[in-house]
């Protein structure tokens, strides 16, 4: 299946997929979203891809931070001008 969302409504909904997955949508909006997902193979595919990506990220080990990097970043941050 091709994960494509060509119309404006699909693109707008796909931009909110993270909110949907994270449970950050109000119930009425979530219901509308779920109705659309049940009718739109492209958006459903995008949701599946996002869920697979999240699962892969959770199961991928992060390499250790090189020694001294944290200290160098903190020093760099202190040297930047303070914004108001």
C-alpha beads as a LAMMPS data file, in Angstrom:
LAMMPS data file: protein, C-alpha beads

84 atoms
83 bonds

1 atom types
1 bond types

-500.0 500.0 xlo xhi
-500.0 500.0 ylo yhi
-500.0 500.0 zlo zhi

Masses

1 110.0

Atoms # bond

1 1 1 0.000 0.000 0.000
2 1 1 1.251 3.455 -0.826
3 1 1 1.277 5.939 2.016
4 1 1 0.186 9.033 0.198
5 1 1 -2.198 11.734 1.254
6 1 1 -2.812 14.015 -1.676
7 1 1 -5.690 16.232 -0.633
8 1 1 -5.523 19.133 1.803
9 1 1 -7.692 17.457 4.464
10 1 1 -5.446 14.380 4.510
11 1 1 -2.313 16.509 4.764
12 1 1 -3.820 18.472 7.661
13 1 1 -4.779 15.266 9.465
14 1 1 -1.391 13.662 8.858
15 1 1 0.251 16.662 10.514
16 1 1 -1.707 15.754 13.672
17 1 1 -0.818 12.043 13.706
18 1 1 1.602 12.514 16.606
19 1 1 -1.112 14.215 18.640
20 1 1 -3.405 11.273 17.908
21 1 1 -0.820 8.647 18.835
22 1 1 0.155 10.552 21.997
23 1 1 -3.491 10.856 23.097
24 1 1 -3.399 14.648 22.947
25 1 1 -6.672 15.119 21.042
26 1 1 -10.021 15.988 22.577
27 1 1 -12.628 13.239 22.248
28 1 1 -14.679 14.869 19.438
29 1 1 -11.585 15.538 17.335
30 1 1 -10.261 12.038 18.048
31 1 1 -13.562 10.535 16.893
32 1 1 -13.494 12.580 13.671
33 1 1 -9.901 11.499 13.145
34 1 1 -10.775 7.823 13.650
35 1 1 -13.692 8.039 11.205
36 1 1 -11.348 9.498 8.601
37 1 1 -8.727 6.810 9.282
38 1 1 -11.344 4.082 8.793
39 1 1 -12.194 5.510 5.370
40 1 1 -8.771 6.604 4.097
41 1 1 -6.152 3.956 3.287
42 1 1 -3.459 6.599 2.727
43 1 1 -3.849 8.165 6.177
44 1 1 -4.161 4.727 7.791
45 1 1 -0.884 3.764 6.153
46 1 1 0.762 6.965 7.442
47 1 1 -0.437 6.088 10.957
48 1 1 0.991 2.569 10.677
49 1 1 4.304 3.957 9.454
50 1 1 4.468 6.407 12.374
51 1 1 3.742 3.626 14.860
52 1 1 6.458 1.439 13.290
53 1 1 8.920 4.326 13.446
54 1 1 8.137 4.917 17.119
55 1 1 8.594 1.207 17.877
56 1 1 11.942 1.139 16.068
57 1 1 13.169 4.203 17.946
58 1 1 12.189 2.668 21.271
59 1 1 14.122 -0.502 20.503
60 1 1 17.244 1.120 19.095
61 1 1 20.099 1.613 21.510
62 1 1 21.523 5.101 21.744
63 1 1 25.297 5.328 21.589
64 1 1 26.953 6.816 24.676
65 1 1 27.743 10.518 24.686
66 1 1 31.463 11.028 24.033
67 1 1 33.484 11.995 27.104
68 1 1 33.647 15.738 27.601
69 1 1 30.858 16.560 25.136
70 1 1 28.406 17.647 27.832
71 1 1 30.968 20.008 29.369
72 1 1 31.831 21.493 25.970
73 1 1 28.141 22.052 25.159
74 1 1 27.517 23.698 28.526
75 1 1 30.512 26.010 27.988
76 1 1 29.248 26.882 24.532
77 1 1 25.754 27.611 25.865
78 1 1 27.193 29.895 28.559
79 1 1 29.156 31.820 25.914
80 1 1 26.056 32.599 23.824
81 1 1 24.347 35.959 24.302
82 1 1 21.323 35.813 26.567
83 1 1 18.044 36.472 24.780
84 1 1 15.323 38.466 26.473

Bonds

1 1 1 2
2 1 2 3
3 1 3 4
4 1 4 5
5 1 5 6
6 1 6 7
7 1 7 8
8 1 8 9
9 1 9 10
10 1 10 11
11 1 11 12
12 1 12 13
13 1 13 14
14 1 14 15
15 1 15 16
16 1 16 17
17 1 17 18
18 1 18 19
19 1 19 20
20 1 20 21
21 1 21 22
22 1 22 23
23 1 23 24
24 1 24 25
25 1 25 26
26 1 26 27
27 1 27 28
28 1 28 29
29 1 29 30
30 1 30 31
31 1 31 32
32 1 32 33
33 1 33 34
34 1 34 35
35 1 35 36
36 1 36 37
37 1 37 38
38 1 38 39
39 1 39 40
40 1 40 41
41 1 41 42
42 1 42 43
43 1 43 44
44 1 44 45
45 1 45 46
46 1 46 47
47 1 47 48
48 1 48 49
49 1 49 50
50 1 50 51
51 1 51 52
52 1 52 53
53 1 53 54
54 1 54 55
55 1 55 56
56 1 56 57
57 1 57 58
58 1 58 59
59 1 59 60
60 1 60 61
61 1 61 62
62 1 62 63
63 1 63 64
64 1 64 65
65 1 65 66
66 1 66 67
67 1 67 68
68 1 68 69
69 1 69 70
70 1 70 71
71 1 71 72
72 1 72 73
73 1 73 74
74 1 74 75
75 1 75 76
76 1 76 77
77 1 77 78
78 1 78 79
79 1 79 80
80 1 80 81
81 1 81 82
82 1 82 83
83 1 83 84
